[in-house]
Structures are given as structure tokens and as C-alpha cells.
Amino acid sequence: MSPQTNGVSDTSWLGAPIDARPLFVPESASLLDLLRTLTAAEWNETAVPGWSVQDLAAHILGDYRGRLGWSTDGFRPAFAPGETLETFIHRVNQDWIDLHAGHSPVELIDALELAGAQVNRQFESADLGTAGLGVSWAGADPAPTWLDVAREFTEYWTHRQQIRHATGRRTDPEPRALSTVLEVFMRALPHTMRGTSAAVGTQVQVAISGPVGGVWNVTAMKDRWSLAAAPNGQPTASVTLDPETAWRLCTRGIEPSTALTRAQIRGDRRLAEAVCQIVSIVY
């Protein structure tokens, strides 16, 4: 049996904990500032396939309300018989958007401001050392609360970038948020590599260039791949990505085949290609 602390199994393979709690308030402010500048036409632009900017804003509100217990309009989602987690999430997301189809941008902004403030307070007081909700793309269920909270931050940040891109704006370059997002997304590496065979001790390095980037080494262990500190050694493969390519790959804004054309690869290409299958969202 794995050792446990506060109900959390040993998750050292996920790497060092991340504290994203201080970032929620500025992220909420940035979202509200952005939404208040949008024109009527921009609210109707396509943000992600099948959803307009207004739909995506309603979805963010649904994310907030989900954390607060869905305390609005009697919305109480439940699993259907035989429904997978991914199917459930996608269905509930669409149901929520359909429920708010008649809401105006002003109504959505007001609701986002109120619910966002409540969620921010909830995260500010979170105990990062306890067990949180599962993070499927990291293969952790339950996940430590630090990863659960950090995952939620990356979702809000990603949706704001999708709105920015849909309305002709570039990715927000604010370094602290982007650096944290990339750090969190890399926690998907062990789960990404789970079906990739390699000798115990094999290391694959992922580097993201620039001041917001970093270097991560994922190592083949007896029963899993791990981001825990590994013995010094030459990686069998290394992949270097620029930050824009990295975050868009992790959220499937671009496909692995596109990322590979932009990557600098050294060593075993099979392992490099496996790394570039990384997904850090429910997909």
C-alpha cells in the first residue's frame, strides 16, 4: 500500500507541488477586463469549435458554479448509466451553455464577477496538502489539492486565451501566469508516457524555451513514469518547444504533428513523439 498523508497517496511522481492560489484574483480581473472591452460582434465570434465567445463565457461561469455546488437555476448534473467521465463533462458543459443561451453579455459579466469572487475565496483558503478532485489527464484520482487547484487555474487561463485569440488578440504574455500554466501542464507527462515502453532509468527531457519556460525530466520507473528527481544522466531523448507551441499543444489548440514540426528533437524519436502526445485538459 502506498504511504498516505492527509488521505493523499504518494504522488511524488507528479513532481514538486505548485501553489497557484495567488493567481486567481488577477486572472479573474483580467477576464472581466477583457469581456468588458468586447464589441457585440466579438461576443459572437467562434472561440472553440461549436462555441461562441459568449458560450465560452457561460462555460467559465459553469466552472465557477461547479466549484460552488451548482447553486443556480436548480442545475444538478448527475452521471447517466454507463457514462464515462469525459462524456459526462462534455454533456454537462453543453447543458449549462444551453441553459444560459438567453443571457446577455452584461448578465454574464455580472454573474462571473460575483461567482468568481466566491471561487477565489474558496481557493485562497484551500489546504494544498489534502486530497482534492481527480485530475484525469495527470492520472491522479484523487489528486493532491495543489494539483486540483492548479488545474483549475490553467482552465480559466486557457479559456481567456481562447477568447483573446477569437477576437484578434494574442496570448497574454504576462510571465507569472504563463510560467505557472506551463509548469502545471507538464504534470501530464508521466500519464502521457504510461503506454510507452522503456528500460528502467530511461529519461526523456522536455524543455520550454524563454524566460517563462523550464526543463522537465520524466523517468521510466518499474511501474510508471515519474517527474520525481532522477539520478543524473544523459536523456535518451529531448524535446524543446517554444511556450506558445507548448501550451497550445497541451490544450489541443494544435495537433502533435504540428508541434513536432516546430520542436527541436534530439535522441530517440519514438520517445520524443510519445512526449508530444501530451494533453493537459479533458479531451
C-alpha positions in Angstrom: 0.0 0.0 0.0 1.3 3.5 -0.9 2.1 5.8 2.1 -0.5 8.4 2.6 -0.6 11.9 4.1 -3.9 13.6 4.8 -5.6 11.0 2.6 -3.3 11.5 -0.4 -1.3 8.6 -1.7 2.3 9.1 -2.5 2.3 11.4 -5.6 5.9 12.3 -5.7 5.9 11.1 -9.3 3.9 14.2 -10.2 6.9 16.4 -9.2 7.1 19.2 -6.7 3.8 20.9 -5.6 2.7 24.1 -7.2 0.9 26.9 -5.4 -1.4 28.7 -7.9 -3.6 30.2 -5.2 -2.3 33.8 -5.5 -3.0 33.8 -9.3 -6.8 33.5 -9.2 -7.7 37.1 -8.3 -5.6 38.7 -11.0 -6.8 36.1 -13.5 -10.4 36.9 -12.7 -9.7 40.6 -13.1 -8.0 40.0 -16.5 -11.0 38.0 -17.7 -13.5 40.7 -16.6 -11.4 43.5 -18.1 -11.3 41.6 -21.4 -15.0 40.8 -21.5 -15.9 44.4 -20.8 -13.9 45.6 -23.9 -15.6 43.2 -26.4 -17.9 44.5 -29.1 -21.3 42.9 -29.8 -19.7 41.3 -32.9 -16.8 39.9 -30.9 -19.2 38.2 -28.5 -20.4 36.2 -31.5 -17.0 35.1 -32.8 -16.2 31.4 -32.6 -14.0 30.8 -29.6 -13.7 27.0 -29.9 -15.4 24.6 -32.3 -19.1 24.8 -31.7 -19.0 27.6 -29.1 -19.0 31.4 -29.5 -17.2 33.7 -27.2 -20.5 34.2 -25.3 -20.9 30.4 -25.0 -17.3 30.1 -23.6 -18.0 32.9 -21.1 -21.1 31.0 -20.0 -18.9 27.9 -19.7 -16.5 29.7 -17.4 -19.4 30.7 -15.2 -20.4 27.0 -15.2 -16.8 26.1 -14.0 -17.2 28.6 -11.2 -20.7 27.3 -10.2 -19.5 23.7 -10.3 -17.0 24.6 -7.6 -19.7 26.3 -5.6 -22.1 23.5 -5.9 -24.1 24.5 -9.0 -26.3 26.7 -6.8 -28.2 28.3 -9.6 -31.4 27.5 -11.6 -31.7 24.1 -9.9 -28.9 22.7 -12.0 -27.8 19.4 -10.5 -25.9 17.3 -13.0 -25.6 13.5 -12.5 -24.0 10.7 -14.3 -26.2 8.8 -16.8 -25.9 4.9 -16.6 -22.7 3.8 -18.2 -21.5 7.3 -18.9 -17.7 8.0 -19.0 -16.2 10.9 -17.2 -15.3 12.6 -20.5 -18.8 12.1 -21.9 -20.4 13.4 -18.6 -18.2 16.5 -18.6 -18.9 17.4 -22.2 -22.6 16.8 -21.8 -22.9 18.9 -18.7 -20.9 21.7 -20.2 -23.3 21.8 -23.2 -26.3 21.6 -20.9 -25.1 24.6 -18.9 -24.4 26.7 -22.0 -27.9 25.8 -23.4 -29.4 26.9 -20.1 -27.7 30.3 -20.4 -28.3 30.8 -24.1 -30.7 33.7 -23.5 -28.4 35.6 -21.1 -26.9 38.9 -22.2 -23.2 39.7 -22.1 -23.9 42.2 -19.2 -25.7 39.5 -17.3 -22.8 37.0 -17.8 -20.2 39.6 -16.7 -22.1 40.4 -13.6 -22.6 36.7 -12.7 -18.9 36.0 -13.5 -17.8 38.8 -11.2 -19.9 37.6 -8.3 -19.2 33.9 -8.7 -15.5 34.4 -9.5 -15.0 36.3 -6.2 -16.6 33.4 -4.3 -14.4 30.9 -6.0 -11.3 33.0 -5.4 -12.0 33.0 -1.7 -12.5 29.2 -1.8 -9.2 28.6 -3.4 -7.3 31.1 -1.2 -8.2 29.0 1.9 -7.5 25.6 0.2 -5.2 23.2 2.1 -2.8 22.1 -0.6 -1.7 19.0 1.3 -5.0 17.3 1.4 -6.8 15.1 -1.2 -8.7 17.0 -4.0 -10.7 16.1 -7.0 -9.2 13.8 -9.6 -7.1 15.2 -12.4 -7.7 12.6 -15.2 -5.1 14.0 -17.6 -2.4 13.5 -14.9 -3.6 10.0 -14.0 -4.2 11.1 -10.4 -7.5 10.2 -8.7 -7.8 11.6 -6.1 -5.2 14.2 -6.9 -3.5 16.3 -4.2 -5.3 19.5 -3.7 -2.3 21.5 -5.0 -2.8 19.9 -8.4 -6.6 20.1 -8.4 -6.4 23.9 -7.6 -3.6 24.5 -10.1 -5.5 22.6 -12.8 -8.5 24.9 -12.3 -6.3 27.9 -12.7 -5.0 26.6 -16.0 -8.5 26.1 -17.3 -9.5 29.7 -16.5 -6.3 31.0 -18.1 -6.7 28.8 -21.2 -10.3 29.9 -21.8 -9.3 33.5 -21.5 -6.6 33.0 -24.2 -9.2 31.3 -26.4 -11.4 34.4 -26.1 -8.4 36.6 -26.9 -7.5 34.6 -30.0 -11.1 34.5 -31.2 -11.2 38.3 -31.0 -7.9 39.0 -32.8 -5.7 39.3 -29.7 -2.5 37.4 -29.0 -1.8 35.2 -26.0 -1.4 37.3 -22.8 2.4 37.4 -22.3 2.1 38.1 -18.5 5.0 35.9 -17.3 4.0 34.6 -13.9 0.7 33.2 -15.1 2.1 31.7 -18.3 5.0 30.1 -16.4 2.7 28.6 -13.9 0.4 27.2 -16.6 3.3 25.5 -18.4 4.5 24.1 -15.1 1.1 22.6 -14.4 0.6 21.3 -17.9 3.9 19.4 -17.7 2.4 17.3 -14.8 0.7 15.4 -17.6 4.0 13.9 -18.7 4.0 10.7 -16.6 0.4 9.9 -17.7 1.2 10.7 -21.3 4.1 8.2 -21.3 2.2 5.5 -19.4 1.9 3.2 -22.5 5.5 3.8 -23.8 7.9 1.0 -23.1 11.5 1.9 -22.0 14.2 0.4 -19.7 14.0 1.5 -16.1 16.0 4.6 -15.7 15.4 5.9 -19.2 15.0 9.7 -19.1 13.1 11.9 -21.6 13.7 15.7 -21.2 11.2 18.4 -22.2 12.4 21.9 -22.4 10.3 25.0 -23.0 12.4 27.9 -24.2 12.5 31.5 -22.9 12.1 33.1 -19.5 8.7 31.6 -18.8 9.9 28.1 -19.7 11.9 25.4 -17.9 13.2 21.9 -18.1 11.4 18.7 -17.0 12.8 15.2 -16.9 10.4 12.2 -16.9 12.0 8.9 -16.0 10.9 5.3 -16.6 10.4 3.6 -13.2 9.5 0.0 -12.6 5.7 0.6 -12.6 5.3 4.1 -14.0 7.0 7.2 -15.5 7.9 9.8 -12.9 8.7 13.5 -12.6 10.4 13.0 -9.3 14.0 13.9 -9.1 16.0 11.3 -11.0 19.7 10.3 -11.0 21.9 12.5 -13.2 22.3 11.1 -16.6 22.0 11.8 -20.3 18.4 11.9 -21.5 17.7 9.3 -24.2 15.5 11.9 -25.9 14.9 15.6 -25.6 12.2 17.8 -27.0 12.4 21.6 -27.0 9.3 23.7 -27.6 8.6 27.4 -27.6 5.9 28.5 -25.0 3.2 29.2 -27.5 3.6 25.8 -29.1 3.7 24.1 -25.7 0.5 25.5 -24.2 -1.5 25.1 -27.4 -0.3 21.5 -27.8 -1.3 20.7 -24.2 -4.8 22.1 -24.8 -5.1 20.7 -28.4 -5.1 24.2 -30.0 -2.6 22.4 -32.3 -2.1 18.8 -33.0 1.0 16.7 -32.1 2.0 16.5 -35.7 2.2 20.3 -35.9 4.2 20.6 -32.6 6.7 18.1 -33.9 7.4 20.3 -37.0 8.2 23.1 -34.6 10.2 21.1 -32.0 13.9 20.6 -31.7 14.4 16.9 -31.1 17.5 15.0 -30.0 17.9 11.3 -29.5 15.3 8.6 -29.7 12.5 10.0 -31.9 10.0 7.3 -30.7 10.2 8.7 -27.2 10.1 12.3 -28.4 6.9 11.6 -30.4 5.4 10.0 -27.4 6.0 13.1 -25.3 4.3 15.3 -27.9 1.1 13.4 -27.4 0.7 15.3 -24.1 -2.8 16.5 -23.3 -3.4 18.6 -20.2 -7.2 19.0 -20.5 -10.2 16.7 -20.5 -10.2 15.9 -24.2 
